[in-house]
Amino acid sequence: MLDQYRETEIRTASPEMLVVKMYEGAIRFARQAIDMNESGRLVERGNALSRCMAIVAELRNSLDHEQGAEIAANLERLYNFVSERLLDANLQGSSASIREAIRVLEVLLSAWVEIANGNKGEAAP
């Protein structure tokens, strides 16, 4: 039942809310990676980091450089920074690197929540 609810929620969400959900997922997996790292569960840490990196890669791949030139370029730099921090965390076992990535993702999430809330009731592009 929960899966059906989530599926419906995703299918009916605005594009902005889908981006919010992606940030929330990336942050959730990054936090799981910290927990796994600090408890010595390295395989699980790697899995959580891989899922987080996949979400960040999808966010990067969805950038529209033609329409959002400067903003898209800035977001790409931030996504690259986050990816580098996550890769460093996986290679070096650094929870601090994951926390750096989370801080950036949380700022971006906050901005997208405002954007999504500002577009409630409007037709999705």
DRENDO-404793 format. One record per residue: residue number from 1; residue in one letter; x, y, z of N, C-alpha, C in turn. Coordinates in steps of 0.2 Angstrom, whole numbers. Layout:
<recs>
+-----+---+-------+-------+-------+-------+-------+-------+-------+-------+-------+
!   k ! r !  n.px !  n.py !  n.pz ! ca.px ! ca.py ! ca.pz !  c.px !  c.py !  c.pz !
+-----+---+-------+-------+-------+-------+-------+-------+-------+-------+-------+
! NUM ! a !     X !     Y !     Z !     X !     Y !     Z !     X !     Y !     Z !
...
+-----+---+-------+-------+-------+-------+-------+-------+-------+-------+-------+
</recs>
This chain:
<recs>
+-----+---+-------+-------+-------+-------+-------+-------+-------+-------+-------+
!   k ! r !  n.px !  n.py !  n.pz ! ca.px ! ca.py ! ca.pz !  c.px !  c.py !  c.pz !
+-----+---+-------+-------+-------+-------+-------+-------+-------+-------+-------+
!   1 ! m !     4 !    -6 !     0 !     0 !     0 !     0 !     4 !     6 !     0 !
!   2 ! l !    10 !     6 !     4 !    14 !    12 !     4 !    17 !    13 !    -2 !
!   3 ! d !    19 !     8 !    -6 !    22 !     9 !   -13 !    18 !    12 !   -17 !
!   4 ! q !    11 !    10 !   -17 !     6 !    13 !   -22 !     5 !    20 !   -20 !
!   5 ! y !     5 !    22 !   -14 !     5 !    29 !   -12 !    11 !    33 !   -14 !
!   6 ! r !    17 !    30 !   -14 !    23 !    34 !   -16 !    23 !    35 !   -24 !
!   7 ! e !    21 !    29 !   -27 !    20 !    30 !   -34 !    15 !    35 !   -37 !
!   8 ! t !    10 !    35 !   -33 !     5 !    40 !   -35 !     7 !    47 !   -34 !
!   9 ! e !    11 !    48 !   -28 !    13 !    54 !   -26 !    19 !    57 !   -31 !
!  10 ! i !    23 !    52 !   -33 !    28 !    54 !   -38 !    25 !    56 !   -45 !
!  11 ! r !    20 !    52 !   -47 !    17 !    53 !   -54 !    13 !    60 !   -54 !
!  12 ! t !    10 !    62 !   -48 !     6 !    68 !   -48 !    10 !    74 !   -46 !
!  13 ! a !    16 !    73 !   -44 !    21 !    79 !   -41 !    23 !    83 !   -47 !
!  14 ! s !    23 !    90 !   -45 !    26 !    95 !   -50 !    34 !    93 !   -51 !
!  15 ! p !    36 !    95 !   -57 !    43 !    94 !   -58 !    48 !    97 !   -52 !
!  16 ! e !    46 !   103 !   -49 !    49 !   106 !   -44 !    49 !   101 !   -38 !
!  17 ! m !    43 !    98 !   -36 !    43 !    93 !   -31 !    47 !    87 !   -32 !
!  18 ! l !    48 !    85 !   -38 !    52 !    79 !   -40 !    59 !    81 !   -38 !
!  19 ! v !    61 !    87 !   -40 !    68 !    89 !   -38 !    69 !    89 !   -30 !
!  20 ! v !    64 !    91 !   -27 !    64 !    91 !   -19 !    65 !    84 !   -17 !
!  21 ! k !    61 !    80 !   -20 !    61 !    73 !   -17 !    68 !    69 !   -19 !
!  22 ! m !    71 !    71 !   -24 !    78 !    69 !   -26 !    83 !    71 !   -21 !
!  23 ! y !    83 !    78 !   -19 !    87 !    80 !   -14 !    86 !    77 !    -7 !
!  24 ! e !    80 !    76 !    -5 !    78 !    72 !     1 !    81 !    65 !     1 !
!  25 ! g !    81 !    62 !    -5 !    84 !    55 !    -5 !    91 !    55 !    -5 !
!  26 ! a !    94 !    60 !    -8 !   102 !    60 !    -8 !   104 !    62 !    -1 !
!  27 ! i !   101 !    66 !     3 !   103 !    68 !     9 !   101 !    62 !    14 !
!  28 ! r !    96 !    58 !    13 !    94 !    52 !    17 !   100 !    47 !    16 !
!  29 ! f !   102 !    46 !    10 !   107 !    41 !     9 !   114 !    43 !    11 !
!  30 ! a !   115 !    50 !    11 !   122 !    52 !    14 !   122 !    51 !    21 !
!  31 ! r !   116 !    53 !    24 !   116 !    52 !    32 !   117 !    44 !    34 !
!  32 ! q !   114 !    40 !    30 !   114 !    33 !    31 !   122 !    31 !    30 !
!  33 ! a !   125 !    34 !    25 !   132 !    32 !    24 !   136 !    34 !    30 !
!  34 ! i !   135 !    40 !    33 !   138 !    42 !    39 !   137 !    37 !    45 !
!  35 ! d !   131 !    35 !    46 !   129 !    30 !    51 !   133 !    23 !    49 !
!  36 ! m !   133 !    21 !    43 !   137 !    15 !    42 !   144 !    15 !    42 !
!  37 ! n !   147 !    21 !    40 !   154 !    22 !    41 !   156 !    22 !    48 !
!  38 ! e !   152 !    25 !    53 !   154 !    26 !    60 !   153 !    19 !    63 !
!  39 ! s !   149 !    15 !    61 !   148 !     8 !    64 !   152 !     3 !    60 !
!  40 ! g !   157 !     5 !    56 !   161 !     0 !    53 !   158 !    -4 !    47 !
!  41 ! r !   152 !    -2 !    45 !   149 !    -6 !    40 !   150 !    -4 !    33 !
!  42 ! l !   156 !    -5 !    31 !   159 !    -2 !    25 !   155 !    -4 !    18 !
!  43 ! v !   153 !   -10 !    18 !   149 !   -12 !    12 !   142 !    -8 !    11 !
!  44 ! e !   139 !    -7 !    17 !   133 !    -3 !    17 !   134 !     4 !    16 !
!  45 ! r !   140 !     6 !    19 !   142 !    13 !    17 !   143 !    14 !    10 !
!  46 ! g !   146 !    10 !     7 !   147 !    10 !    -1 !   141 !    10 !    -4 !
!  47 ! n !   136 !     6 !    -2 !   130 !     6 !    -6 !   126 !    12 !    -5 !
!  48 ! a !   126 !    15 !     1 !   122 !    21 !     2 !   125 !    27 !    -2 !
!  49 ! l !   132 !    27 !    -2 !   136 !    32 !    -5 !   134 !    32 !   -13 !
!  50 ! s !   134 !    26 !   -15 !   132 !    24 !   -22 !   126 !    27 !   -24 !
!  51 ! r !   121 !    26 !   -20 !   114 !    28 !   -21 !   114 !    36 !   -21 !
!  52 ! c !   117 !    39 !   -16 !   117 !    46 !   -16 !   121 !    49 !   -22 !
!  53 ! m !   126 !    46 !   -24 !   130 !    48 !   -30 !   126 !    48 !   -37 !
!  54 ! a !   122 !    42 !   -37 !   117 !    41 !   -43 !   112 !    47 !   -43 !
!  55 ! i !   109 !    49 !   -37 !   104 !    54 !   -37 !   108 !    61 !   -39 !
!  56 ! v !   114 !    62 !   -37 !   117 !    68 !   -39 !   119 !    68 !   -46 !
!  57 ! a !   121 !    63 !   -49 !   122 !    62 !   -56 !   116 !    63 !   -60 !
!  58 ! e !   110 !    61 !   -58 !   104 !    62 !   -61 !   102 !    70 !   -61 !
!  59 ! l !   103 !    73 !   -55 !   102 !    80 !   -55 !   106 !    84 !   -60 !
!  60 ! r !   113 !    82 !   -60 !   117 !    85 !   -65 !   115 !    84 !   -72 !
!  61 ! n !   113 !    78 !   -74 !   111 !    76 !   -80 !   105 !    80 !   -83 !
!  62 ! s !   101 !    82 !   -78 !    95 !    85 !   -80 !    95 !    92 !   -81 !
!  63 ! l !   101 !    95 !   -80 !   102 !   102 !   -80 !   101 !   104 !   -88 !
!  64 ! d !    98 !   110 !   -89 !    97 !   113 !   -95 !   101 !   119 !   -96 !
!  65 ! h !   107 !   117 !   -99 !   112 !   123 !  -100 !   110 !   128 !  -105 !
!  66 ! e !   105 !   126 !  -110 !   103 !   131 !  -114 !    98 !   136 !  -111 !
!  67 ! q !    94 !   134 !  -107 !    89 !   138 !  -104 !    91 !   142 !   -98 !
!  68 ! g !    95 !   138 !   -94 !    97 !   141 !   -88 !   105 !   142 !   -87 !
!  69 ! a !   108 !   144 !   -93 !   115 !   145 !   -93 !   119 !   146 !   -87 !
!  70 ! e !   119 !   152 !   -84 !   123 !   153 !   -78 !   121 !   149 !   -72 !
!  71 ! i !   114 !   148 !   -71 !   112 !   144 !   -65 !   114 !   137 !   -66 !
!  72 ! a !   113 !   134 !   -72 !   115 !   127 !   -73 !   122 !   126 !   -72 !
!  73 ! a !   126 !   131 !   -75 !   134 !   130 !   -74 !   135 !   130 !   -66 !
!  74 ! n !   132 !   135 !   -62 !   133 !   135 !   -55 !   131 !   129 !   -52 !
!  75 ! l !   125 !   126 !   -54 !   123 !   120 !   -51 !   128 !   114 !   -52 !
!  76 ! e !   130 !   114 !   -59 !   134 !   109 !   -61 !   141 !   109 !   -56 !
!  77 ! r !   143 !   115 !   -55 !   149 !   115 !   -51 !   148 !   113 !   -44 !
!  78 ! l !   142 !   114 !   -41 !   140 !   112 !   -34 !   139 !   104 !   -35 !
!  79 ! y !   136 !   102 !   -40 !   135 !    94 !   -40 !   142 !    91 !   -41 !
!  80 ! n !   147 !    94 !   -45 !   153 !    91 !   -45 !   157 !    91 !   -38 !
!  81 ! f !   156 !    96 !   -35 !   159 !    97 !   -28 !   156 !    91 !   -24 !
!  82 ! v !   150 !    91 !   -24 !   146 !    85 !   -19 !   149 !    79 !   -22 !
!  83 ! s !   149 !    77 !   -28 !   151 !    71 !   -30 !   159 !    69 !   -28 !
!  84 ! e !   163 !    74 !   -29 !   170 !    74 !   -26 !   170 !    72 !   -19 !
!  85 ! r !   166 !    75 !   -15 !   166 !    74 !    -8 !   164 !    67 !    -6 !
!  86 ! l !   159 !    65 !   -10 !   156 !    58 !    -9 !   161 !    53 !   -11 !
!  87 ! l !   164 !    54 !   -17 !   170 !    49 !   -19 !   175 !    49 !   -14 !
!  88 ! d !   177 !    55 !   -11 !   183 !    55 !    -6 !   180 !    51 !     0 !
!  89 ! a !   174 !    52 !     2 !   172 !    49 !     8 !   172 !    41 !     7 !
!  90 ! n !   170 !    39 !     1 !   171 !    32 !    -1 !   178 !    29 !    -1 !
!  91 ! l !   182 !    33 !    -4 !   189 !    31 !    -4 !   193 !    31 !     3 !
!  92 ! q !   192 !    37 !     6 !   195 !    38 !    12 !   192 !    36 !    19 !
!  93 ! g !   185 !    34 !    18 !   181 !    33 !    24 !   180 !    39 !    28 !
!  94 ! s !   179 !    45 !    25 !   178 !    51 !    29 !   171 !    53 !    30 !
!  95 ! s !   169 !    53 !    36 !   162 !    56 !    37 !   162 !    63 !    36 !
!  96 ! a !   167 !    67 !    38 !   168 !    74 !    37 !   166 !    76 !    30 !
!  97 ! s !   169 !    72 !    25 !   167 !    73 !    18 !   160 !    73 !    16 !
!  98 ! i !   157 !    68 !    19 !   150 !    67 !    18 !   146 !    72 !    21 !
!  99 ! r !   148 !    75 !    27 !   145 !    80 !    30 !   145 !    87 !    26 !
! 100 ! e !   151 !    88 !    23 !   152 !    93 !    18 !   147 !    93 !    12 !
! 101 ! a !   146 !    87 !     9 !   141 !    86 !     4 !   134 !    87 !     6 !
! 102 ! i !   132 !    85 !    12 !   126 !    86 !    15 !   124 !    93 !    16 !
! 103 ! r !   129 !    97 !    18 !   128 !   104 !    19 !   126 !   108 !    13 !
! 104 ! v !   129 !   106 !     7 !   128 !   109 !     1 !   121 !   107 !    -1 !
! 105 ! l !   120 !   100 !    -1 !   113 !    97 !    -3 !   107 !   100 !     1 !
! 106 ! e !   108 !   102 !     8 !   103 !   105 !    12 !   102 !   112 !     9 !
! 107 ! v !   107 !   116 !     8 !   106 !   123 !     5 !   101 !   122 !    -1 !
! 108 ! l !   103 !   118 !    -6 !   100 !   117 !   -12 !    93 !   115 !   -11 !
! 109 ! l !    92 !   110 !    -6 !    85 !   108 !    -5 !    81 !   113 !    -2 !
! 110 ! s !    83 !   117 !     2 !    80 !   123 !     5 !    77 !   128 !    -1 !
! 111 ! a !    82 !   129 !    -5 !    80 !   133 !   -11 !    74 !   130 !   -15 !
! 112 ! w !    75 !   124 !   -17 !    70 !   120 !   -21 !    63 !   120 !   -17 !
! 113 ! v !    63 !   119 !   -11 !    57 !   119 !    -7 !    53 !   125 !    -8 !
! 114 ! e !    57 !   131 !    -7 !    54 !   137 !    -8 !    51 !   138 !   -15 !
! 115 ! i !    55 !   136 !   -20 !    53 !   136 !   -27 !    46 !   132 !   -28 !
! 116 ! a !    46 !   126 !   -25 !    41 !   121 !   -26 !    35 !   124 !   -22 !
! 117 ! n !    35 !   127 !   -17 !    30 !   130 !   -13 !    27 !   136 !   -16 !
! 118 ! g !    32 !   140 !   -20 !    29 !   146 !   -24 !    25 !   144 !   -30 !
! 119 ! n !    26 !   138 !   -32 !    23 !   136 !   -38 !    16 !   132 !   -37 !
! 120 ! k !    14 !   131 !   -31 !     8 !   127 !   -29 !     2 !   130 !   -33 !
! 121 ! g !    -1 !   126 !   -36 !    -7 !   128 !   -39 !    -6 !   131 !   -46 !
! 122 ! e !     0 !   131 !   -48 !     2 !   133 !   -55 !     3 !   127 !   -59 !
! 123 ! a !     1 !   127 !   -65 !     2 !   122 !   -70 !    10 !   120 !   -71 !
! 124 ! a !    12 !   114 !   -70 !    19 !   112 !   -71 !    21 !   114 !   -78 !
! 125 ! p !    27 !   116 !   -80 !    29 !   117 !   -86 !    30 !   111 !   -91 !
+-----+---+-------+-------+-------+-------+-------+-------+-------+-------+-------+
</recs>
